[in-house]
Amino acid sequence: MDRSFVDFRLTSGDIQAVRFGLSPGHELAHAVRALLRPAQHPLHWGWLRSVRDRLPRDAFALLAQVIGPDGYMPDFLTSTPRWDRTPSDELDALRSAPLAGMRVDLAKMVQRSAGDRRRALRAMQEEPAQARARIADAWSEVWDAALAPVWPQLERLARADIAVRSRMIATDGIARMADALHPSVSWGEGAVRVELRLHSEQVDCHGSGLVLVPSVMSSWGCMVLTEPPAQPTLFYPARGVTAGWAREQADTVAALGALLGPVRAGILLGAGTARTTTEVAREAGIAVSTASHHLTVLREAGFVASERDGARMLHLRTPLGEAVVGAAL
C-alpha cells in the first residue's frame, strides 16, 4: 500500500526559526473527538468520566458538527500556536477569524459529510458571520466545562515536553530531536517528514520556520497545518501522557511534596508564570523571607530561574523545573 508523507522543507533560515508553541484550540478540538469516540482514547478515560455529566449539550453538539469525529478539521479553529498562547487568546482569534477562510474550511467539511451534518455545515457556510459567533460561543461553553478544570495539568505536560525537546536540540541537534518526536516523524535531506494516512504534500517553509506543538488530547498521532496564511505547523503527542494525567492539583502537589516538601512543591507548581518574591510568599501563605529561602533552594537545584526587573526579582520555572513537574503528572 502506498504511504502518504508531508515534507516540511527547511532552509538554514527555517532551521533557525523552528520554535515550539501551545494550542488550546487544537486541544479542545481533540477533546471533542475523544468525547465522540471514547473507546479510541483510553488514556483520557479518567478525564472523560469526570467531564461527561457537565457538558453543555447544545454547545457540544454544534462543535461536534463542525469538528467531526476524525480526519480533517477546520483550520480557523486553531490560530498560530505560540509559547504564551492562552485560551482567551484562542477565543479572541476565533471571534475575529477571517470569513473568507471560514467559507473555504466549511466547504471542505461539507464535502466530507452527509445528511443532517452536511445540511448544517452548508447553512454555516452561507452565513459565516453568524456561524462564527455561534461557534465561538459554543467553544467558550465547552472549554469552561471540559478543559478549563484540567488546563493547568495539560499545560504543564505540554511545557515539560517542550523543555525536554529544547534541551535535546541544544545537546543533540534538531535532526535527532525531530527523529524522536514520534514514530511517524523523521528527519532527512533538510526536511521534517510526517507520515499521514491520506495526505501527501511538499511544504517549502520559505524562511518562515516550523512550529512544533505538543498535544495531550491527540495522544494517538500527528497532524499538520500547511495552508497559508497559517504558519507551517506540526502537532505531535506530548511525552508522559498516562491514564492519570488529569489527576487533581492536590495529588500533584503530594507527589512533588514527597520529593521537595509541600511548600517548595507548591512554589514550583506556581512558577509557570513569572512572580515576584512577595507574590510567591502571599500565594504560599508564608513570610517573604521564608519564600526567598525556598526560592534560593529551588534556584540552586536548577528548578527556578530568577531575573531582576527593575526593583523586582521575578521567578520562573526552568526547563528542568518544567520536566520535573511533567514527571509528577
C-alpha positions, 0 to 999 in steps of 0.5 A: 500500500502506498504511504502518504508523507508531508515534507516540511522543507527547511532552509538554514533560515527555517532551521533557525526559526523552528520554535515550539508553541501551545494550542488550546484550540487544537486541544479542545478540538481533540477533546471533542473527538475523544468525547465522540469516540471514547473507546479510541482514547483510553488514556483520557478515560479518567478525564472523560468520566469526570467531564461527561455529566457537565457538558453543555449539550447544545454547545457540544453538539454544534462543535461536534458538527463542525469538528467531526469525529476524525480526519480533517478539521477546520483550520480557523479553529486553531490560530498560530500556536505560540509559547504564551498562547492562552485560551482567551487568546484562542477565543479572541482569534476565533471571534475575529477569524477571517470569513473568507477562510471560514467559507473555504474550511466549511466547504471542505467539511461539507464535502466530507459529510452527509445528511443532517451534518452536511445540511448544517455545515452548508447553512454555516457556510452561507452565513459565516458571520453568524456561524462564527459567533455561534461557534465561538460561543459554543467553544467558550461553553465547552472549554469552561466545562471540559478543559478549563478544570484540567488546563493547568495539568495539560499545560504543564505536560505540554511545557515539560515536553517542550523543555525536554525537546529544547534541551535535546536540540541544544545537546543533540541537534534538531535532526535527532530531536525531530527523529524522536518526536514520534514514530511517524516523524523523521528527519532527512535531506533538510526536511521534517517528514510526517507520515499521514494516512491520506495526505501527501504534500511538499511544504517549502517553509520559505524562511518562515520556520516550523512550529512544533506543538505538543498535544495531550488530547491527540495522544494517538498521532500527528497532524499538520497545518500547511495552508497559508496564511497559517504558519507551517505547523506540526502537532505531535503527542506530548511525552508522559501522557498516562491514564492519570494525567488529569489527576487533581492539583492536590495529588500533584502537589503530594507527589512533588511534596514527597520529593521537595516538601509541600511548600517548595512543591507548591512554589514550583507548581506556581512558577509557570508564570513569572512572580515576584518574591512577595507574590510567591510568599502571599500565594504560599501563605508564608513570610517573604523571607521564608519564600526567598529561602525556598526560592534560593533552594529551588534556584540552586537545584536548577528548578527556578530561574530568577531575573531582576526587573527593575526593583523586582526579582521575578521567578520562573520555572526552568526547563528542568523545573518544567520536566520535573513537574511533567514527571509528577503528572 
